[in-house]
Amino acid sequence: MSPDVMRKVAKPLLFSAALIWGSTFVMIKDTLDSVPTFYLIAIRFTLGSGVLALACWKRWKQFTPDYLWRGAMAGCFLFLTYLLQTAGLTTTTPSKSAFFTAVYCVMVPFLAWGVAKVRPDRYHVVAAVLCVAGIGLVSLDERLTLNFGDLLTLLSAFFCACNIVVLPLLSRGKDISLLTVCQFTFTGLYAWVGGALTETFPAQALLNPEAYLPLLYLSVLATAVALLFQNVGMVWCNPTSAALLLSLESVFGVLFSILFYGDPVTVQLVLGFGLVFLAIVCSETKFSFLRKKPGGEALDL
C-alpha cells in the first residue's frame, strides 16, 4: 500500500490494538494462577510468532540477516515490557496495572524528543497529561497505595515507551511484518531462557483443556494480530499520537469490566472517560475549531 494509505490506516490499527488488549487484563490475571510469568510470555510469543510467520510467508524472500539484530533489540524492549507488566499483575489489580501501564503516554513525547529528535508540541504534552489523569479516574479508587507490583508496572511503562520510540527507527527500510516475527521470536526466546533458569514448567496446568482458550486468545489475537497492528501503526504515526491511542487499552479494559463483569458506572468513571476523550481531541485537532479568524480561517497560535 502507498504511504498515504498507510498513514490513513495507522490510527485505526492502533485503536484496534488497544481495543483487543483492553480485554486481556483480567484474562492474564486469571491465567497467572496456573502458568508462571516467564512461561506465559514464552508460550504466548512463540505461538504468536509462528502464526504471524505463516501469515506473511510470501514476504520471506525479502529477509536479510540484519533482521536478526533488529529483531533481537526490538524483542528485548518488548520482553522487558511484558515481563515487568505480567510480574506486576501477580501482586496488583488489573485496574491499577492498566493505569500504571498507561503512564508511558507521558514518557513517549520526551523520549521521542531525546532519541528520535521528534519534538512534541504543547498540545501533545497536554493531551498526554490529560489522558493519564483520565485513566487514573477510570482505573483507581480512593485507596491509592503503591506496592512492589505497581513499581514493576511503572518500570514496564518505561520500556513500553522505549519500544514505541525505537521500533520506527529499527524498521526503516524493512518489512514491518518480518521484523515483527523476529521481534516475537526473540521475545519468546528470552522468556524460555528465563523460565528454564527460574521456574518450573507448568506441565500439569497445560494439560487442562480450560487453559487452551485463554492461551490461544493471548497468542493469536492479543499478540500476533494486535502487536502487528501496533507495530505498523507506530511506523506510520507520530509517536505521541501512537502512545495516546494505545493508552486507550486501559479504558477499554474498564469498559469490558462494566459490560461483562457488572462493574458499576460512577461519576468518577464518567469524568475519567471525559478527560480521555478531551485528550484525544486535543492531540488530534489541537483545538483548531476554537481558533477562528473573523474571515472564518483558523488562527495560528
Secondary structure, DSSP 8 states (H G I E B T S, - for coil): --HHHHHHHHHHHHHHHHHHHHTTHHHHHHHTTTS-HHHHHHHHHHHHHHHHHHHTGGGGGG--THHHHHHHHHHHHHHHHHHHHHHHTTTS-HHHHHHHHTTHHHHHHHHHHHHT-----HHHHHHHHHHHHHHHHHH--S-----HHHHHHHHHHHHHHHHHHHHHHHTTTS-HHHHHHHHHHHHHHHHHHHHHHH----HHHHTSGGGHHHHHIIIIIIIIIHHHHHHHHHHTS-HHHHHHHHTHHHHHHHHHHHHHH-----HHHHHHHHHHHHHHHHHHHTTGGG-B-TTS-B---
